[in-house]
Amino acid sequence: MNAPAAAPAIDVAFPDISRWAEGNAGLPYVWRHAGAGAGPRVTIQALTHGNEVCGAIALDWLLAQDFRPARGTLTLVFANVAAYASFDPCDPFASRCLDEDFNRVWDSRALDGTRRTSELDRARELRGCYDGTDFLLDLHSMSDACPALALAGRRRKGLELARAVGVPEYVVVDAGHQAGRRLRDYAQFDDPADPRSALLVECGQHWEPAAPAVAMQAMLRFLGHFGMADAAFLDAHLDDGRLPVQKTIEITDLVTIASPDFAFVLPVHGMMTVTEGGTLLAQDGGREIRSPYDDCVLLMPTRRPRLGETAVRLGRLVD
């Protein structure tokens, strides 16, 4: 497999979130407040992965503001805090998780089974939060530099939620990973007959200064969309610029690593467009991975190939 590239610089400070450890909802690092008016149950989550700090910065800021929703119920979750606590700047990718990916366990077989890991224990502990959520915003970041992405899932309601929030510029329609179900696709969020929905926002590279700013804007616009934040609060903290014209990328192919000999054969990066269909992208043992059509967009190519995990998503821009 390809040797991983050198780790990017760490240009953001990691907040000490231990002051939020007690929570107020009966679970560590979970905070919940109800507004005066009736409204939806909204959850905003950070630290699905322990080294993705931008969401933690946004939630730490919101809690420090002593924010209260104007309507509905708002739940704020720091998810994989054990992995976050293990962060080592000398090996910054290692704290993505402790035992397994927290964002690949969201199906009943994993959650209701007997297997025990740090991430599964925390997922089972938090499961009730998501069962009681109407709309979820899950804040993530990416290993390499890439424009921010909203991952809307495969249902129309996810795309509609992304467009209603208005940021970021690129919205990805996809079905997740073969390695396991994402929280974004958990239960009611992936049911086309259920109005409840979720949005996963990849805010940029993990440790670039722009990523927390994207997380902040996505969080504020999510709150604004559901009428949870009043106009004065939003005016004080939202960017003044016009919203981007959003572009939708439909994922058509998911390349899952099937061989320990997987390797890209050309330099790849996020949002790279391969203009000619049939271009050789990677070798996976004896299998050739080629672009399936002209103007193929490569999304989030892995920097650390692992057997059974996603190597890259292949997609195309659609109206």
GULUM-896814 format. One record per residue (C-alpha): x, y, z; residue in three letters; residue number from 1. Coordinates in Angstrom, 3 decimals. Example, Ala and Ser with C-alpha at 12.3 -4.5 7.8 and 13.67 -1.06 7.14 Angstrom:
BEGIN
<<12.300 -4.500 7.800> ALA 1>
<<13.670 -1.060 7.140> SER 2>
This chain:
BEGIN
<<0.000 0.000 0.000> MET 1>
<<1.042 3.621 -0.456> ASN 2>
<<3.124 5.090 2.338> ALA 3>
<<1.093 7.797 4.091> PRO 4>
<<2.028 11.372 3.294> ALA 5>
<<3.556 13.574 5.943> ALA 6>
<<1.024 14.882 8.448> ALA 7>
<<-0.208 18.443 7.845> PRO 8>
<<0.674 21.157 10.334> ALA 9>
<<-1.483 21.565 13.442> ILE 10>
<<-2.558 25.202 13.300> ASP 11>
<<-5.470 25.211 15.765> VAL 12>
<<-5.565 24.918 19.549> ALA 13>
<<-7.369 21.942 21.050> PHE 14>
<<-9.798 23.185 23.727> PRO 15>
<<-9.880 21.649 27.179> ASP 16>
<<-13.418 20.251 27.143> ILE 17>
<<-13.166 18.647 30.580> SER 18>
<<-15.254 21.523 31.967> ARG 19>
<<-18.199 20.045 30.048> TRP 20>
<<-17.667 16.505 31.322> ALA 21>
<<-20.540 16.443 33.816> GLU 22>
<<-23.228 17.255 31.249> GLY 23>
<<-26.798 17.940 32.304> ASN 24>
<<-28.670 15.152 30.499> ALA 25>
<<-27.565 12.168 32.564> GLY 26>
<<-24.623 11.336 30.277> LEU 27>
<<-21.020 12.567 30.295> PRO 28>
<<-20.338 15.382 27.838> TYR 29>
<<-23.997 15.716 26.805> VAL 30>
<<-25.826 19.007 27.329> TRP 31>
<<-29.517 19.606 26.672> ARG 32>
<<-31.670 22.728 26.888> HIS 33>
<<-35.305 23.319 26.001> ALA 34>
<<-36.638 26.554 24.551> GLY 35>
<<-39.795 28.355 25.583> ALA 36>
<<-41.578 27.586 22.328> GLY 37>
<<-42.507 24.306 20.735> ALA 38>
<<-40.104 23.060 18.115> GLY 39>
<<-37.959 20.193 16.871> PRO 40>
<<-35.451 18.124 18.800> ARG 41>
<<-32.077 19.086 17.351> VAL 42>
<<-28.716 17.496 18.132> THR 43>
<<-25.326 18.935 17.189> ILE 44>
<<-22.376 16.582 17.606> GLN 45>
<<-18.617 16.978 17.711> ALA 46>
<<-15.794 14.447 18.053> LEU 47>
<<-17.320 11.534 16.223> THR 48>
<<-13.607 11.080 15.551> HIS 49>
<<-11.149 12.056 18.246> GLY 50>
<<-8.733 14.055 16.094> ASN 51>
<<-11.422 16.125 14.330> GLU 52>
<<-11.275 19.152 16.579> VAL 53>
<<-13.261 21.744 14.617> CYS 54>
<<-16.627 20.605 15.975> GLY 55>
<<-15.308 20.574 19.524> ALA 56>
<<-14.166 24.176 19.080> ILE 57>
<<-17.640 25.169 17.859> ALA 58>
<<-19.522 23.380 20.663> LEU 59>
<<-17.083 24.627 23.304> ASP 60>
<<-17.759 28.173 22.081> TRP 61>
<<-21.556 27.721 22.027> LEU 62>
<<-21.634 26.279 25.539> LEU 63>
<<-19.395 29.090 26.788> ALA 64>
<<-21.941 31.555 25.381> GLN 65>
<<-24.545 29.951 27.683> ASP 66>
<<-26.725 29.648 24.591> PHE 67>
<<-30.371 28.681 25.042> ARG 68>
<<-32.645 27.773 22.139> PRO 69>
<<-35.637 29.970 21.470> ALA 70>
<<-37.767 26.925 20.653> ARG 71>
<<-37.547 23.162 20.604> GLY 72>
<<-34.874 21.137 22.386> THR 73>
<<-31.170 21.408 21.648> LEU 74>
<<-28.730 18.640 22.581> THR 75>
<<-24.968 19.114 22.270> LEU 76>
<<-22.797 15.995 22.249> VAL 77>
<<-19.041 15.509 22.495> PHE 78>
<<-18.987 11.915 21.260> ALA 79>
<<-15.662 10.039 21.297> ASN 80>
<<-14.033 11.983 24.114> VAL 81>
<<-11.790 9.053 25.052> ALA 82>
<<-10.151 9.188 21.624> ALA 83>
<<-9.904 12.991 21.857> TYR 84>
<<-8.114 12.692 25.196> ALA 85>
<<-5.537 10.416 23.565> SER 86>
<<-4.504 12.979 20.929> PHE 87>
<<-0.743 13.115 20.408> ASP 88>
<<0.589 15.772 18.007> PRO 89>
<<3.496 13.450 17.218> CYS 90>
<<1.013 10.894 15.816> ASP 91>
<<-2.073 13.001 15.116> PRO 92>
<<-4.023 10.488 13.042> PHE 93>
<<-3.892 7.748 15.690> ALA 94>
<<-6.586 9.360 17.852> SER 95>
<<-9.276 9.087 15.198> ARG 96>
<<-10.553 6.235 17.380> CYS 97>
<<-9.329 3.896 20.098> LEU 98>
<<-10.622 0.460 19.038> ASP 99>
<<-12.746 1.025 15.949> GLU 100>
<<-14.413 3.765 13.942> ASP 101>
<<-17.271 5.302 15.951> PHE 102>
<<-18.900 6.218 12.627> ASN 103>
<<-19.189 2.643 11.328> ARG 104>
<<-21.253 0.977 14.083> VAL 105>
<<-24.723 2.438 13.514> TRP 106>
<<-26.735 -0.640 12.635> ASP 107>
<<-28.707 -2.928 14.925> SER 108>
<<-26.361 -5.874 14.412> ARG 109>
<<-23.452 -3.949 15.918> ALA 110>
<<-25.414 -1.993 18.526> LEU 111>
<<-27.486 -4.941 19.781> ASP 112>
<<-24.664 -7.480 19.639> GLY 113>
<<-22.352 -8.647 22.398> THR 114>
<<-19.076 -7.309 21.029> ARG 115>
<<-17.375 -4.721 23.287> ARG 116>
<<-15.098 -1.888 22.270> THR 117>
<<-14.597 1.610 23.597> SER 118>
<<-16.508 3.064 20.644> GLU 119>
<<-19.382 0.588 20.845> LEU 120>
<<-19.769 1.215 24.562> ASP 121>
<<-20.024 4.956 23.932> ARG 122>
<<-22.378 4.444 20.975> ALA 123>
<<-24.726 2.367 23.110> ARG 124>
<<-24.542 4.994 25.842> GLU 125>
<<-25.480 7.756 23.401> LEU 126>
<<-27.990 5.803 21.325> ARG 127>
<<-30.982 7.232 23.161> GLY 128>
<<-29.891 10.757 22.252> CYS 129>
<<-30.170 9.950 18.563> TYR 130>
<<-33.387 7.976 18.971> ASP 131>
<<-34.852 11.153 20.445> GLY 132>
<<-33.493 13.459 17.720> THR 133>
<<-35.454 14.928 14.844> ASP 134>
<<-32.514 16.642 13.124> PHE 135>
<<-28.809 15.926 13.578> LEU 136>
<<-25.774 17.964 12.552> LEU 137>
<<-22.588 15.879 12.788> ASP 138>
<<-19.439 18.023 12.485> LEU 139>
<<-16.368 16.356 10.944> HIS 140>
<<-13.138 17.250 9.178> SER 141>
<<-10.832 15.585 6.651> MET 142>
<<-7.296 14.230 6.559> SER 143>
<<-6.172 16.383 3.645> ASP 144>
<<-6.956 19.830 2.326> ALA 145>
<<-10.291 19.854 0.505> CYS 146>
<<-13.241 22.234 0.166> PRO 147>
<<-15.875 21.686 2.837> ALA 148>
<<-18.533 19.098 2.012> LEU 149>
<<-22.052 18.391 3.269> ALA 150>
<<-22.731 14.645 3.177> LEU 151>
<<-26.488 14.365 2.789> ALA 152>
<<-26.970 10.610 2.487> GLY 153>
<<-28.957 8.926 -0.251> ARG 154>
<<-32.451 10.236 0.529> ARG 155>
<<-34.066 13.331 -0.922> ARG 156>
<<-34.744 14.707 2.564> LYS 157>
<<-31.010 14.873 3.293> GLY 158>
<<-30.363 16.912 0.170> LEU 159>
<<-33.246 19.211 1.035> GLU 160>
<<-31.845 19.755 4.539> LEU 161>
<<-28.410 20.596 3.149> ALA 162>
<<-29.917 23.116 0.754> ARG 163>
<<-32.038 24.662 3.500> ALA 164>
<<-28.960 25.172 5.699> VAL 165>
<<-27.169 26.726 2.717> GLY 166>
<<-23.577 25.824 3.540> VAL 167>
<<-21.131 24.510 2.530> PRO 168>
<<-20.881 24.969 -1.224> GLU 169>
<<-20.608 21.277 -2.118> TYR 170>
<<-23.327 18.763 -1.199> VAL 171>
<<-22.586 15.056 -1.597> VAL 172>
<<-25.338 12.502 -2.202> VAL 173>
<<-24.048 9.097 -1.150> ASP 174>
<<-24.925 5.860 0.639> ALA 175>
<<-22.025 5.615 3.099> GLY 176>
<<-19.439 2.868 3.461> HIS 177>
<<-19.304 -0.901 3.084> GLN 178>
<<-17.213 -1.054 6.284> ALA 179>
<<-20.196 -0.050 8.429> GLY 180>
<<-23.107 2.364 8.794> ARG 181>
<<-22.504 6.006 9.639> ARG 182>
<<-24.446 7.828 12.329> LEU 183>
<<-25.780 10.101 9.579> ARG 184>
<<-27.518 7.014 8.143> ASP 185>
<<-28.775 5.632 11.466> TYR 186>
<<-32.367 4.353 11.727> ALA 187>
<<-34.892 7.159 11.111> GLN 188>
<<-32.359 9.393 9.379> PHE 189>
<<-32.153 6.968 6.425> ASP 190>
<<-35.862 6.075 6.320> ASP 191>
<<-37.458 7.822 3.316> PRO 192>
<<-40.877 7.640 4.992> ALA 193>
<<-39.666 9.389 8.165> ASP 194>
<<-39.283 13.201 8.145> PRO 195>
<<-36.359 13.121 10.595> ARG 196>
<<-33.024 13.761 8.938> SER 197>
<<-29.301 14.275 9.471> ALA 198>
<<-26.439 16.138 7.882> LEU 199>
<<-22.729 15.362 8.147> LEU 200>
<<-20.481 18.332 7.378> VAL 201>
<<-16.816 17.812 6.550> GLU 202>
<<-15.446 21.232 7.464> CYS 203>
<<-12.020 21.075 5.797> GLY 204>
<<-8.636 19.674 6.792> GLN 205>
<<-8.504 18.602 10.451> HIS 206>
<<-6.129 21.226 11.791> TRP 207>
<<-6.355 24.188 9.423> GLU 208>
<<-7.753 27.439 10.888> PRO 209>
<<-10.549 27.534 8.317> ALA 210>
<<-12.173 24.309 9.558> ALA 211>
<<-13.456 25.646 12.922> PRO 212>
<<-14.843 28.685 11.091> ALA 213>
<<-16.787 26.391 8.736> VAL 214>
<<-18.026 24.349 11.700> ALA 215>
<<-19.190 27.524 13.425> MET 216>
<<-21.068 28.796 10.385> GLN 217>
<<-22.698 25.427 9.714> ALA 218>
<<-23.772 25.186 13.367> MET 219>
<<-25.215 28.716 13.419> LEU 220>
<<-27.097 28.244 10.158> ARG 221>
<<-28.449 24.905 11.373> PHE 222>
<<-29.753 26.625 14.516> LEU 223>
<<-31.135 29.471 12.446> GLY 224>
<<-32.914 27.159 10.019> HIS 225>
<<-34.879 25.590 12.875> PHE 226>
<<-35.658 28.899 14.551> GLY 227>
<<-33.546 28.109 17.596> MET 228>
<<-31.338 31.203 17.477> ALA 229>
<<-32.766 34.698 17.420> ASP 230>
<<-31.865 37.255 14.781> ALA 231>
<<-29.622 39.312 17.073> ALA 232>
<<-27.470 36.295 17.970> PHE 233>
<<-27.155 35.253 14.331> LEU 234>
<<-26.401 38.790 13.156> ASP 235>
<<-23.617 39.026 15.717> ALA 236>
<<-21.876 35.821 14.670> HIS 237>
<<-22.767 34.850 11.099> LEU 238>
<<-20.514 35.822 8.235> ASP 239>
<<-21.753 38.790 6.232> ASP 240>
<<-21.046 37.280 2.824> GLY 241>
<<-23.688 35.858 0.511> ARG 242>
<<-24.343 32.142 0.646> LEU 243>
<<-22.629 30.125 -2.085> PRO 244>
<<-24.518 28.631 -4.979> VAL 245>
<<-24.499 25.019 -3.841> GLN 246>
<<-23.316 22.266 -6.172> LYS 247>
<<-24.375 18.638 -5.807> THR 248>
<<-22.039 15.703 -6.323> ILE 249>
<<-23.643 12.303 -6.749> GLU 250>
<<-21.440 9.395 -5.675> ILE 251>
<<-21.704 6.596 -8.222> THR 252>
<<-18.865 4.312 -7.146> ASP 253>
<<-17.320 3.504 -3.791> LEU 254>
<<-13.860 1.943 -3.970> VAL 255>
<<-13.402 -0.427 -1.030> THR 256>
<<-9.898 -1.797 -0.474> ILE 257>
<<-9.861 -5.547 -1.106> ALA 258>
<<-6.127 -6.235 -1.112> SER 259>
<<-3.150 -5.402 1.117> PRO 260>
<<-1.424 -4.320 -2.096> ASP 261>
<<-3.777 -1.402 -2.801> PHE 262>
<<-1.991 1.675 -4.157> ALA 263>
<<-2.959 4.782 -6.090> PHE 264>
<<-0.974 5.045 -9.328> VAL 265>
<<-1.217 8.826 -9.668> LEU 266>
<<-1.161 11.671 -7.168> PRO 267>
<<-4.694 12.190 -5.867> VAL 268>
<<-6.384 14.807 -3.720> HIS 269>
<<-9.866 15.661 -2.586> GLY 270>
<<-12.182 17.181 -5.227> MET 271>
<<-9.720 16.239 -7.947> MET 272>
<<-11.436 15.922 -11.338> THR 273>
<<-10.198 13.241 -13.732> VAL 274>
<<-11.222 14.515 -17.132> THR 275>
<<-10.996 11.289 -19.154> GLU 276>
<<-13.042 8.183 -18.432> GLY 277>
<<-11.042 4.980 -18.178> GLY 278>
<<-8.052 6.644 -16.522> THR 279>
<<-6.184 4.240 -14.254> LEU 280>
<<-6.479 5.495 -10.680> LEU 281>
<<-5.231 2.622 -8.515> ALA 282>
<<-4.189 -1.007 -8.394> GLN 283>
<<-5.877 -3.239 -5.808> ASP 284>
<<-3.952 -6.479 -6.049> GLY 285>
<<-4.799 -7.703 -9.558> GLY 286>
<<-7.773 -5.340 -9.911> ARG 287>
<<-7.485 -2.080 -11.804> GLU 288>
<<-9.478 0.897 -10.528> ILE 289>
<<-10.352 3.258 -13.385> ARG 290>
<<-12.448 6.400 -13.634> SER 291>
<<-15.891 5.226 -14.824> PRO 292>
<<-16.683 8.325 -16.926> TYR 293>
<<-15.342 11.703 -18.040> ASP 294>
<<-15.031 14.487 -15.461> ASP 295>
<<-15.026 12.049 -12.550> CYS 296>
<<-14.666 13.756 -9.169> VAL 297>
<<-12.490 12.024 -6.552> LEU 298>
<<-13.743 12.617 -3.020> LEU 299>
<<-11.734 12.096 0.156> MET 300>
<<-9.059 9.664 -1.086> PRO 301>
<<-7.533 7.902 1.902> THR 302>
<<-4.010 8.743 2.965> ARG 303>
<<-3.720 5.525 5.018> ARG 304>
<<-5.117 2.601 3.001> PRO 305>
<<-6.534 -0.203 5.154> ARG 306>
<<-8.069 -3.478 4.064> LEU 307>
<<-11.871 -3.304 3.990> GLY 308>
<<-12.056 0.475 4.235> GLU 309>
<<-12.989 3.078 1.643> THR 310>
<<-10.129 4.128 -0.623> ALA 311>
<<-11.984 6.876 -2.498> VAL 312>
<<-15.469 7.893 -3.588> ARG 313>
<<-16.070 8.541 -7.284> LEU 314>
<<-18.782 10.990 -8.275> GLY 315>
<<-20.067 13.519 -10.746> ARG 316>
<<-21.562 16.979 -10.537> LEU 317>
<<-25.325 16.972 -11.088> VAL 318>
<<-28.011 19.656 -11.113> ASP 319>
